[in-house]
Amino acid sequence: MKTKEIDDFFDTKKAACRGEDITLFFPNLPAGQTRKDVQLAKQLCDQCEVVEGCLEYSLHFEPMGFWGGKTEVEREVLRRSKNISLPMDRRPSPSARRAANAGRLRKTAKRLDLANG
């Protein structure tokens, strides 16, 4: 069985983020990034024609960063609501685990209207 790759989910050449600074989509990594950076990433995703495929890919393979218009925590909430598990070698990032422990997943689920199914 062929291992799925990113191009199986969407045409990366059509992504609005193509050519952008990669650190924009990993807001927890570089020191000094601000909430404004996350808003810019969201704006790019809002105008992207392949955002749905990007999100679907990220739900199955990407625990870190900003993908498909969603943060790590938002994607973890979606994974739980859709009963999607990441492969063993792609476990959630430490920030997503910390968020779960702090109850932010539950708050995010309510905000996204996924708390009750």
VOTORDO-373710 format. One line per 4 residues: their letters; for each residue x, y, z of C-alpha. Coordinates in Angstrom, 1 decimal, padded with zeros to 4 digits. Each point is the difference from the previous one (the first is absolute). Layout:
a> X:Y:Z ~ ...
***
This chain:
mktk> 000.0:000.0:000.0 ~ 001.4:003.4:-001.0 ~ 000.6:002.4:002.8 ~ -002.1:003.2:-000.4
eidd> 001.9:003.2:-000.6 ~ -001.0:003.6:000.1 ~ -000.7:000.1:-003.8 ~ -002.6:-002.8:000.4
ffdt> -002.1:002.5:002.0 ~ 000.4:003.3:-002.0 ~ 002.0:001.7:-002.7 ~ 002.7:001.8:002.0
kkaa> 000.7:002.2:-003.1 ~ -003.3:001.7:000.6 ~ 000.5:000.7:003.7 ~ -000.3:003.6:000.9
crge> 002.9:-000.5:002.5 ~ 002.4:-001.1:-002.7 ~ 003.1:002.1:000.1 ~ -000.9:001.6:003.4
ditl> 002.4:-000.1:002.9 ~ -000.5:-003.4:001.7 ~ 000.4:001.4:003.5 ~ -003.3:001.8:-000.5
ffpn> -001.8:-003.3:000.2 ~ 001.9:-001.2:003.1 ~ -000.8:002.8:002.5 ~ 001.2:-001.8:003.1
lpag> 003.5:-000.5:-001.3 ~ 001.8:003.2:-000.6 ~ 000.3:002.5:002.9 ~ -001.6:003.3:-000.7
qtrk> -002.9:-001.0:-002.2 ~ -003.3:001.6:000.9 ~ -003.7:-000.7:-000.2 ~ 000.1:002.2:-003.1
dvql> 002.1:-002.8:-001.7 ~ -002.8:-002.5:000.7 ~ -002.6:002.3:-001.5 ~ 002.1:000.4:-003.1
akql> 000.2:-003.8:-000.4 ~ -003.8:-000.2:000.4 ~ -000.5:002.7:-002.6 ~ 002.2:-002.0:-002.5
cdqc> -002.0:-003.1:000.7 ~ -003.3:001.8:-000.3 ~ 000.8:000.9:-003.6 ~ 001.6:-003.4:-000.9
evve> -001.8:-002.2:-002.5 ~ 001.5:-003.2:001.5 ~ -000.6:000.7:003.7 ~ -002.4:-003.0:000.4
gcle> 002.6:-002.5:-001.4 ~ 002.7:001.6:002.1 ~ -002.1:-000.4:003.2 ~ -000.9:-003.6:-000.9
yslh> 003.7:-000.8:-000.5 ~ 001.0:001.7:003.3 ~ -002.7:-001.8:002.0 ~ 001.7:-003.3:-001.0
fepm> 003.7:001.0:000.0 ~ 000.9:003.4:001.5 ~ -000.1:000.5:003.8 ~ 002.0:003.3:-000.1
gfwg> -000.5:003.3:-001.7 ~ -002.8:001.8:-001.7 ~ -001.7:-002.1:-002.7 ~ -003.3:000.3:-001.9
gkte> -000.9:003.2:001.8 ~ 000.2:-001.7:003.5 ~ 002.4:000.2:002.9 ~ 001.5:-003.2:001.6
vere> -002.7:000.1:002.8 ~ -002.9:000.6:-002.5 ~ 001.2:-003.0:-002.0 ~ 000.3:-002.2:003.0
vlrr> -003.6:000.8:000.9 ~ -001.0:-000.9:-003.5 ~ 002.0:-003.3:000.1 ~ -001.8:-000.9:003.2
skni> -003.4:000.9:-001.3 ~ 000.6:-002.1:-003.2 ~ 001.8:-002.8:001.8 ~ 003.2:000.5:-002.0
slpm> 003.3:-001.2:001.5 ~ 003.4:001.2:-001.2 ~ 002.5:-002.7:-000.9 ~ 002.3:-001.1:002.8
drrp> 002.9:002.0:-001.5 ~ -002.1:003.1:-000.2 ~ -001.2:000.5:003.6 ~ -001.5:003.4:001.0
spsa> 002.5:002.7:000.8 ~ 000.8:000.9:003.6 ~ -002.0:003.2:-000.3 ~ -003.2:-002.0:-001.0
rraa> 000.5:-002.3:003.0 ~ 000.5:003.0:002.3 ~ -003.2:001.5:-001.4 ~ -001.9:-003.2:000.7
nagr> 001.2:000.0:003.5 ~ -001.0:003.6:000.5 ~ -003.5:-000.6:-001.3 ~ 000.4:002.1:-003.1
lrkt> -001.1:-002.9:-002.2 ~ -003.4:000.0:001.7 ~ -000.3:003.8:-000.4 ~ 001.1:-000.1:-003.6
akrl> -002.5:-002.8:-000.7 ~ -002.8:002.1:001.4 ~ 001.1:003.0:-002.1 ~ 000.0:-002.3:-003.1
dlan> -003.3:-001.5:001.0 ~ 001.5:-003.5:000.2 ~ -000.4:-000.7:003.7 ~ -003.2:-002.0:-000.4
g> 000.8:-002.0:-003.0
***
